[in-house]
Amino acid sequence: MNALPASRRPLHRAGAATVLVAMLLAGGCQSADPATPPAPSAGSGSTDLAAVCPATVVVQAAWTPEAEHGALYHLLGPTPTIDAAAKKVTGPLMAGGQSTGVNIEIRAGGPAIGFQNAGAQMYADPSIMLGQVATDDAIGLSAKQPVVAVVAPFDIAPYMIMWDPAANPGFNSIVDIGKTDTKVLFFNGATYMDYLTGSGTLRRGQVDGAYDGSPTRFLAEKGKIAQQGFATNEPFIYEKALPQWKKPVKFQLIHDTGYPIYPEAVVVRADKKAEHAACLKRLVPIIQRSQVEYVKDFAATNDLIIKLNDAYKGFPYSKEQAAFSVEQQLKLKIVGNGGNATLGDFDVDRVKQVIGIVGPIYAGQRKEVKAGLTAQDLVTNEFIDPAIGLS
């Protein structure tokens, strides 16, 4: 994703593994009328966005529709319009079941935009108001295409390293893997892997950047290797949907090793933040509530996500897989309030920590980062409603 930043390339949704399992699960393709829906009638009070927001709030997603992006798709009204060719969906932007007076358009990312980073895409297409960008990627964009995160639907990244507990009974953490010669498969260019090897958690000689997303090598090695993935995805695939495996895997989150990025936070272009401030003041709390509502009652939104995946002919997605994702989001506190009672806000000290980790990695790779970069350049809590949290 300007092409694809190296830090994000490996992390998107299991790649070929998802494709393979999707084919096994089978999914039809939906056709839809691509016509733009009529503008909704205006809302009222704090949920009335018509006077302060664009008539259509355009959001560039980081990947194809999935349960990890439920907070965004939950904002759509009950009868959205799907443009399968353009891989986007448009409908009234809803808050608590009421129209806000504007539409929302969510555009698929990943393969739909040539694996371009959502932040870079926002600069290529100024009609995009919001995008999904992880903290480490935002650091990489900071010199020439700066973005500011305004809300974090996920408090913790679901990125993980997984292993077979039967083949590796002594593994309880990534540190344990690093004490052995066990190979660790990952997509070449992952910034988090530079952190793991640079910190001594894993050894450079044991990590293998040849991972292509396919389960083929893991299966061929009978689980005697470790492999990157998503805690909200692969554990389900390997245990429930991959006929050649059909047993549990164990894992540890990359977050728990000391790499505390906010994954795919909702961002605005830094040079457009002031312009959109009045809109964001009302819209950000709506996104916060949408995430809370989604994880508490996800069925209808997941049905839409599945329908979109079918229509886009991308990565077909089962109802069971989507439900598992939400369950894991809650179980692992991927969606949560962090260290306070608020969902969606940013811990500035965490962001400083990420700058301290990623800045030197990028410098060593001769990637330009904004001089004197601070946490305040990357995130803001000014639009957050501190009263909104997950209870």
PyMOL commands that set and color helices and strands:
alter all, ss='L'
color gray80, all
select helices_A, chain A and resi 9-11+16-25+45-47+67-73+110-113+118-124+135-141+174-178+191-198+204-206+216-220+234-241+254-257+270-272+277-296+299-312+319-331+348-364+375-378
alter helices_A, ss='H'
color red, helices_A
select strands_A, chain A and resi 56-60+81-83+88-95+98-107+130-133+147-151+159-163+184-185+207-208+226-230+250-253+265-269
alter strands_A, ss='S'
color yellow, strands_A
deselect
rebuild
show_as cartoon
